[in-house]
Amino acid sequence: MMRGTIFFAAGLFGVQVVAGFLSPPAFGVGGDCVQTSCDAPPASCSQLTTTGTNNCGGSCSQSYNQGTCNVSAPPSCSQPTTYGTYSKCPSNTCSISYNQGACVANTGGPSCGGTGHYSNCPSNPCNLPLCPTSFAPYGFAIPGDPVYGFPNVKDGAGQPVLPSPGTKTFLGLVAKGNVVIGDYTSQPFQTYVLPYLRPHSDANQVSKVQPYVVDPTDEVLGYNNSGSCVGGKTPCFDGNYDQQDKDGLTPGQKLDAGGNPVGPRKFYESTLDDATFKSKLAMPTGLTTIDAVLFTNHALTSLVPAGLMVNGSMVSRDDAMLYNGTLTVNHDVRLLDGQTAHDAILPLVIKRFRIVSRKDCGAGPCS
C-alpha cells in the first residue's frame, strides 16, 4: 500500500512515503492547563460513553465499567469465539475469543500471501500476511518509461519491488493519502477544484466535505488536526485538504532536485517542487483512461481536459472530480472475488452492488 498521495498524468503517479510518530501533548508544562474535572453526565449500561467539556475548555468523556463477560462455555479451537453478557449489564452482549496463536505457513506452502494455519490451532486455516514490499520515500514511477517504469522501482537492496505491467492484468493503486488526477499546479485547478477540497461552509457551499474521524496511523501525515469530531470521536481531520500536511511532527515540504526544502506542501500536492512536477506531466487532449482500481482513505480529485474513463473502480472518502465531458467507470467484475480483493490489499466485496437510490443535493450538503 502506498502511504502518501498518488498523482496521475499520462500514466505518472507519485508516491509520498513518511515515517515517524506523533507524541502525545504535554500537560502541566509551561503553564498549560491540566484537566481536573469533566461535566459529562454519568455513563450507564444504556449509554456506555458520555461526552462533555473539561475545566480547560476541551472535550472529555466518561465511560461505564460493564464488568466481566460471562459466557456459557470457554472458547476453544473448535469454537474460537463464545458469546455471553456482562456481569453489570446483563442486557449487553459480549464475547471472548480464544488465542489461536500466530498464523504460520503450512509445510511446503507459501511463507506469505497464501493460506496457513494458527500455531495454537493447527486445524484452523488463516490468511498469511501479504509478501512485504518496499518503496523508496517520495519515489515515483512512469508506466512504460525505460528508466522510471514499474520494473525499475527498487528497494533499499536494489531489488525490483513492482512487477512488469505486461505480466499482470489487475492493478490496484492504494493511497494512504489522496489520489490526484491531472495538473494541480494549473490555474483552473486552483480556481475550480480547490473549493471542493475545502470544508463546506456558508462561504463555500459547493463543497460537501465535512470533518471526519481518521485512522490513528494517519496522524503522521497530519490528518489529526481538529480536536474531536461529532460525538467526541478522535483522531479527527477538519476536512481542509488545502493546508500544509506533515511528515511525522515536521510540517511537510516540497523538495528540489537536491532534496532541499523549497516551500510548504499541502495535502493534495507532491513532494516534488512544482517545476519538476510539471516537467513530468503530459496530459492527453482527449479521453483520459486509467486501467486500475483507485482506493484512498481520503480524497479522490481530478481535473482532466476531456472525459475520464476508469476501468476498475474508485473508492474514496471525499471526491472532487472535475472533467469536461463524461465520467465512465467500468467496475471490474474480478472485485467480486474475495481472493482477488485480498491479493490487491483492497476491501472485500461481499456481493454484487446495486444502486438503491440517487439524490441530487444541489448546492447544499445532503441531509
Secondary structure, 3 states (H helix, E strand, C coil): CECCCEEECCCCEECCCCCCCCCCCCCCCCCCCCCCCECCCCCCCCCCEEEEEECCCCEEEEECCCCCEEECCCCCCCCCEEEEEECCCCCCEEEEECCCCCEEECCCCCCCCCEEEECCCCCCEEECCCCCCCCCCCCEECCCCCCCCHHHCECCCCCECCCCHHHCCCCEEEECCCEEEECCCCHHHHHHHHHHHCCCECCECCCCCCCEECCHHHHHHCCCCCCCCHHHCCCEECCCCCCECEECCEECEEECCCCCEEEECECCCCCECHHHHHHCCCCCCCCEEECCEEEECCEEEEEECCCEEEEEEEECCEEEEEECCCEEEEECHHHHCHHHHHHCCCCCCCCCCCCCCCCCCCCCCCC
